[in-house]
Amino acid sequence: MASKVLHHNCIFLIIIRSFLGEHTMKLKKTILAATIAASLGAATNANALATLSAGDANEIFFQNVENLYDSNGIRKAPGSTIEIGDHFVGIFNAQNIDTNGTLNWSNVSGDNLSGIFVNRVEHILFPDALDAGNSFPHLVFGGSSVSTFQDDASGTNQFNTGLASNEMFGFYRDATTAYTTQTTIVGDVANATDGNLWFTLGYSAGADGIFGYDATTAADDTGYGYSHANIFGTLDNFTGESFFGMDVVQNNTGLGFTDINDPTEDELGSLISVTGNDFYATSEFQLNDFGPFGLGAFANQSEWDFSSNDPWVTFPHSVPEPGTMALLGMGILALGYSKKRKVKI
């Protein structure tokens, strides 16, 4: 798998593609679910809440920061090693949404699309049997029953993610509070999640309760989350790349989502029990230049240790109003009755 250049400024990118006319070289999975064509348009919404355009290619650019916490939700000190049961917890913020290459929405003061995430380290595998070209350990991520995190046992900087055990990402729309990364952790989390919940993402480990790391354990999973991370050293030289395939758990977007797959992911996507997910993502992460591990004048301006670049991909489609569905159902029944009468004649 080709390595990617880590960016100095980490941008968290969501790409929303229509599968119409989309053909990938690998053709790993068949894209499911026909769409109900209904574009919501691509007019610029520079002073409105973020929107997704059904049936169009949408790119949503994000910035995000994160910290590492142990199995009990206590923040790990600089120099600690990454272990099974640890949690990567962070916040993110959208900068703009492009639809078909044209600006559709941009982040203005007090008008945000932001959120929170938690990824628990379920397994650490080395060497990576699924990718012989990967020289880093393979970390498997799953949801977590831990929702409260803090700096220490006394409760310093304590916050709650608001996510259930089957949810790993939560997206909020907000038209009142600006997103921050340089106040306190508690303050930054509050600003990232004080809007209205738009949707959450996650995946299930299946009947065996194991988040998959090979053909057997992944067979009943409904998605995947894993990373190739440099954990040979300590937190101060932590870098890597992650991959996710997830479905919408809570949905307040008013849209439906079509199953799609990541054409660049070739480890677990073809082993899980489904042929696609509502969203997929790749993520590049590195140290936060403004955090404790930053260099020079930029260091220690933020309490977040890491930053990352996460392109999500999804294909939303419009959902008919209940009245429309009722009329459609009546029409189908009427058509069936009409055909039955013709047969009898």
C-alpha positions in Angstrom: 0.0 0.0 0.0 1.5 3.3 -1.1 2.5 5.5 1.8 1.1 9.0 1.9 2.8 12.3 2.7 1.8 13.5 6.2 0.6 17.1 5.9 2.0 19.9 8.1 -1.5 21.3 8.5 -3.9 18.4 9.1 -7.2 18.6 7.1 -10.0 16.1 7.8 -11.7 15.6 4.4 -15.1 14.0 3.8 -15.8 13.2 0.1 -19.3 12.3 -0.8 -19.6 10.6 -4.2 -22.4 9.5 -6.4 -21.8 5.9 -7.6 -23.4 6.6 -10.9 -20.7 6.2 -13.4 -18.1 5.3 -10.7 -15.9 2.4 -11.6 -12.9 1.5 -9.5 -10.0 -0.6 -10.7 -10.3 -3.1 -7.9 -14.1 -3.7 -8.1 -13.9 -5.4 -4.7 -17.5 -5.1 -3.8 -20.8 -4.4 -5.5 -22.5 -1.1 -4.7 -25.9 -1.8 -3.3 -29.2 0.2 -3.0 -30.6 2.0 -5.9 -31.1 5.7 -5.3 -34.1 8.0 -5.6 -32.7 10.8 -7.8 -33.3 14.1 -6.2 -30.5 16.6 -6.1 -30.9 19.2 -3.4 -28.9 21.6 -5.5 -25.4 23.2 -5.0 -26.2 26.8 -4.2 -23.7 28.4 -1.9 -24.8 28.4 1.8 -22.1 30.5 3.3 -24.4 31.7 6.2 -26.5 28.6 6.9 -26.2 25.3 8.6 -24.1 22.7 6.7 -26.1 20.5 4.2 -25.3 17.4 2.1 -26.5 17.3 -1.5 -28.2 14.0 -2.5 -26.9 12.3 -5.6 -23.9 14.7 -5.9 -20.2 14.6 -5.2 -19.6 16.5 -2.0 -16.3 17.2 -0.3 -16.3 18.2 3.3 -13.0 19.4 4.7 -12.2 19.0 8.3 -9.5 19.7 10.9 -9.2 17.4 13.9 -7.2 16.9 17.1 -7.0 14.0 19.6 -5.5 12.5 22.7 -4.7 9.0 23.9 -6.5 7.6 27.0 -6.1 4.3 28.8 -8.7 1.6 29.3 -10.3 3.5 32.2 -10.5 6.8 30.4 -7.4 8.4 32.0 -5.2 10.4 29.7 -1.8 8.7 29.0 1.3 10.7 29.9 3.9 11.7 27.3 6.2 8.7 26.6 3.6 6.1 27.3 3.3 3.2 24.9 0.0 2.3 23.1 -1.7 -0.7 24.5 -4.9 -2.8 23.9 -7.8 -1.1 25.6 -6.5 2.4 25.0 -8.7 5.0 23.4 -8.1 7.7 20.8 -10.5 10.5 21.6 -10.8 13.8 19.8 -12.8 16.5 18.2 -13.2 17.8 14.6 -14.5 20.8 12.7 -15.5 21.3 9.1 -14.1 24.2 7.1 -16.2 23.9 3.9 -18.3 21.6 1.8 -17.8 21.5 -2.0 -20.5 20.0 -4.2 -19.4 18.9 -7.7 -16.3 21.0 -7.3 -18.2 24.2 -6.4 -18.4 25.7 -2.9 -21.7 24.8 -1.3 -21.1 25.7 2.3 -18.4 27.4 4.3 -17.7 27.7 8.0 -18.4 31.3 9.2 -18.2 32.7 12.7 -20.7 30.8 14.8 -21.8 28.5 12.0 -20.2 25.1 12.5 -20.3 21.4 11.6 -18.2 19.7 14.3 -18.1 16.7 16.5 -16.4 14.1 18.7 -15.0 10.6 18.2 -13.7 7.7 20.3 -11.8 4.7 18.9 -10.9 1.9 21.3 -7.7 -0.2 20.5 -9.1 -3.8 20.3 -6.0 -5.7 18.9 -2.4 -4.9 18.1 -1.0 -7.3 15.4 2.6 -7.4 14.2 3.4 -8.4 11.7 0.3 -7.5 9.7 -0.9 -10.8 8.1 -3.4 -8.9 6.0 -0.9 -6.5 4.4 2.7 -7.8 3.9 3.7 -4.4 2.7 2.8 -2.8 6.0 5.9 -2.4 8.2 3.9 -1.0 11.2 1.8 -2.8 13.7 -1.9 -3.3 12.8 -4.3 -1.7 15.4 -7.9 -2.7 15.3 -10.4 -0.1 16.5 -13.9 -0.6 17.9 -16.5 1.2 19.9 -16.2 1.6 23.7 -18.3 1.2 26.8 -16.3 4.0 28.3 -17.8 7.4 27.6 -16.2 9.6 30.4 -12.5 10.7 29.9 -10.2 12.8 32.1 -6.6 13.8 32.7 -6.3 11.9 36.0 -8.1 10.0 38.7 -9.1 13.2 40.4 -11.3 14.2 37.4 -9.3 17.0 35.9 -10.5 18.0 32.5 -13.4 15.4 32.7 -15.8 15.2 29.8 -18.4 12.8 28.3 -18.4 11.9 24.6 -22.2 11.3 24.5 -21.6 8.3 22.3 -23.0 4.8 22.9 -20.9 1.7 22.7 -21.9 1.1 19.0 -21.1 4.7 18.0 -17.6 6.0 17.2 -18.2 9.4 15.6 -20.8 12.0 16.3 -21.5 15.0 14.0 -23.2 18.2 15.3 -24.5 21.3 13.5 -24.2 24.6 15.4 -25.1 28.2 14.7 -24.0 29.8 18.0 -20.6 28.7 19.3 -17.2 28.8 17.6 -15.1 25.7 17.5 -11.9 25.8 19.5 -8.8 23.7 20.1 -6.7 26.0 22.4 -8.9 26.6 25.5 -9.1 23.6 27.8 -10.0 20.0 26.7 -13.4 20.3 28.5 -14.0 23.7 26.9 -13.0 22.5 23.4 -15.2 19.4 23.7 -18.2 21.5 24.8 -17.8 23.9 21.8 -17.5 21.0 19.4 -20.6 19.2 20.6 -23.0 22.0 21.8 -25.1 22.0 18.5 -27.8 19.6 17.3 -26.8 16.1 16.7 -26.8 15.5 12.9 -25.7 11.8 12.7 -23.5 9.3 14.3 -21.3 6.5 12.8 -20.3 3.1 14.1 -20.1 -0.6 13.3 -20.9 -3.9 15.0 -18.5 -6.7 16.0 -21.2 -9.3 15.1 -22.3 -12.3 17.1 -18.8 -13.3 18.2 -18.3 -9.9 19.8 -14.8 -9.6 18.3 -13.8 -6.6 16.2 -12.2 -8.5 13.3 -8.5 -8.7 12.5 -8.6 -11.7 10.1 -11.0 -13.7 7.8 -12.5 -15.6 10.7 -13.1 -12.8 13.2 -14.2 -10.3 10.6 -16.7 -12.5 8.9 -19.7 -11.3 11.0 -18.6 -7.7 11.4 -20.7 -5.0 9.8 -17.8 -2.7 9.2 -14.2 -2.1 10.1 -11.8 0.3 11.8 -8.0 -0.2 11.9 -4.7 1.6 11.7 -1.1 1.1 10.6 0.7 3.0 13.4 4.3 3.6 14.4 4.2 2.4 18.0 7.7 1.1 18.1 8.7 4.3 19.9 6.6 6.4 22.2 3.9 9.0 21.9 6.3 11.7 20.8 7.0 10.0 17.5 3.6 8.6 16.8 2.5 8.6 13.1 0.4 6.4 10.9 -2.7 5.8 8.8 -6.2 4.5 9.6 -9.1 3.0 7.6 -12.8 3.0 8.5 -16.0 1.5 7.0 -19.0 2.5 9.1 -22.8 2.9 9.0 -25.1 5.7 10.2 -26.5 4.8 13.7 -28.5 7.9 14.5 -29.7 9.8 11.5 -31.1 13.4 11.7 -30.0 14.4 8.2 -33.3 13.6 6.4 -31.3 11.6 3.9 -30.7 7.9 3.2 -27.3 6.4 2.5 -26.2 3.9 -0.1 -23.7 1.2 0.6 -20.3 2.0 -0.9 -16.8 0.7 -0.5 -13.3 2.1 -0.3 -11.3 1.4 -3.5 -8.0 2.0 -1.7 -8.7 -0.3 1.3 -7.7 -4.0 0.6 -7.5 -5.7 4.0 -10.8 -6.1 5.8 -13.4 -4.5 3.5 -13.8 -7.7 1.5 -13.9 -10.0 4.6 -16.8 -8.4 6.5 -20.4 -9.6 6.3 -21.6 -6.7 4.2 -20.7 -5.5 0.7 -20.4 -1.9 1.6 -21.0 0.8 4.2 -22.7 4.2 4.5 -19.3 5.9 5.0 -15.7 4.9 4.5 -12.6 6.9 5.5 -8.8 6.9 5.4 -6.9 8.9 8.0 -3.4 10.2 8.3 -2.3 11.3 11.7 0.7 13.0 13.3 1.7 15.1 16.3 -0.2 18.3 16.8 2.2 21.2 16.1 0.4 23.3 18.7 0.3 20.6 21.4 2.8 19.4 24.0 4.9 17.7 21.4 5.1 20.7 19.1 8.3 22.5 18.3 9.4 26.0 19.0 7.0 28.9 19.6 4.0 26.8 18.5 4.3 24.2 21.3 2.0 24.0 24.3 -0.7 26.3 22.9 -3.2 23.3 22.8 -3.8 20.4 25.2 -4.4 18.0 22.3 -1.4 15.7 21.4 -2.2 14.6 17.9 -3.9 15.8 14.7 -5.1 13.9 11.7 -6.4 14.1 8.1 -9.5 12.0 7.6 -11.3 11.8 4.2 -14.8 10.3 4.7 -16.7 9.1 1.7 -20.5 8.5 1.4 -23.3 8.7 -1.1 -26.5 10.1 0.4 -29.9 9.9 -1.4 -33.2 11.7 -0.7 -35.9 10.0 1.3 -39.6 10.5 0.1 -41.9 12.3 2.5 -44.4 9.9 4.3 -47.3 11.4 2.3 -45.4 10.7 -1.0 -44.8 7.1 0.1 -48.5 6.6 1.0 -49.5 7.9 -2.4 -47.0 5.6 -4.1 -48.3 2.6 -2.1 -51.9 3.4 -3.0 -50.9 3.7 -6.7 -49.2 0.3 -6.6 -52.2 -1.3 -5.0 -54.5 0.3 -7.5 -52.3 -0.9 -10.4 -52.4 -4.4 -8.9 -56.1 -4.4 -8.6 -56.5 -3.1 -12.1 -54.3 -5.9 -13.5 -56.3 -8.5 -11.5 -59.6 -7.3 -13.0 -58.1 -7.5 -16.5 -57.1 -11.1 -16.0 -60.6 -12.1 -14.9 -62.0 -10.5 -18.0 
